[in-house]
């Protein structure tokens, strides 16, 4: 069968599908339901879909590793900043006579 014969064959065929009586009402009610979702429902659905990834051990391990490395990195940065602050206070203590008199103390 060539394209033209197929085209004529398909033109001759007629399909009569009977839809249920309340088909249009059901379609519109589904559209209204989807459009009237509240913000809390949308957030809940996003959380459920996001948390469902953690049921896969691979995703859970990757997330744990990411947060562990991020936490360690931020902790090291904070420690370095604290050390710099303590070094500055020690310098002031060695130079400033008020620090020697007990006006300020450096805590280790």
C-alpha positions in Angstrom: 0.0 0.0 0.0 1.5 3.3 -1.0 1.0 6.7 0.7 -1.9 7.8 -1.5 -3.8 4.5 -0.9 -3.2 4.8 2.8 -4.4 8.4 2.7 -7.7 7.4 1.0 -8.1 4.4 3.3 -7.8 6.6 6.4 -10.2 9.2 4.9 -12.9 6.5 4.4 -12.6 5.3 8.0 -14.7 7.0 10.5 -14.3 6.6 14.2 -17.3 7.1 16.5 -16.3 7.2 20.1 -19.0 7.7 22.7 -17.8 9.7 25.6 -19.4 9.2 29.0 -22.2 11.7 29.7 -20.3 13.5 32.4 -16.9 13.5 30.6 -16.8 17.3 30.0 -17.8 18.0 33.6 -15.1 15.6 34.9 -12.5 17.3 32.7 -13.4 20.8 34.0 -13.5 19.6 37.6 -10.0 18.2 37.2 -8.8 21.5 35.7 -10.4 23.5 38.5 -8.9 21.2 41.1 -5.4 21.6 39.7 -5.7 25.4 39.4 -7.0 25.7 43.0 -4.1 24.0 44.7 -3.0 25.9 47.7 0.6 27.0 48.3 0.9 24.5 51.2 -0.2 21.6 48.9 2.4 22.7 46.3 5.1 22.9 49.0 4.1 19.5 50.4 4.3 17.9 46.9 7.7 19.4 46.3 9.0 18.2 49.6 7.6 14.7 49.0 9.2 14.5 45.6 12.5 15.9 46.9 12.5 13.6 49.9 11.7 10.6 47.8 15.2 10.7 46.3 16.6 10.0 49.8 15.1 6.5 49.7 17.8 5.7 47.1 21.0 5.0 49.1 23.2 6.5 46.4 21.4 9.9 46.6 21.4 9.7 50.4 25.1 9.0 50.5 25.9 11.7 48.0 23.9 14.3 50.0 25.5 13.3 53.3 29.0 13.6 51.7 28.2 17.0 50.3 26.9 18.3 53.6 29.8 16.8 55.5 32.4 18.3 53.2 30.6 21.7 53.3 30.5 21.6 57.1 34.1 20.7 57.4 35.1 23.5 55.0 33.1 26.1 56.8 34.4 24.9 60.2 38.0 25.3 59.0 37.3 28.8 57.6 35.7 29.8 61.0 38.7 28.3 62.9 41.1 30.3 60.7 39.1 33.5 61.3 39.1 32.9 65.0 42.8 32.3 65.0 43.4 35.6 63.1 41.2 37.4 65.7 43.2 35.9 68.6 46.5 36.9 66.9 45.3 40.5 66.5 44.3 40.6 70.2 47.6 39.1 71.3 49.5 41.8 69.2 47.4 44.5 70.8 48.1 43.0 74.2 51.8 43.1 73.6 51.8 46.7 72.3 49.0 48.4 74.2 49.7 49.2 77.9 46.0 49.1 78.8 45.9 45.4 77.9 48.8 44.8 80.3 47.0 46.6 83.1 44.1 44.1 82.9 41.7 46.2 80.8 41.3 43.4 78.4 42.3 39.8 78.3 42.8 37.3 75.5 41.1 34.0 76.0 42.7 31.0 74.3 
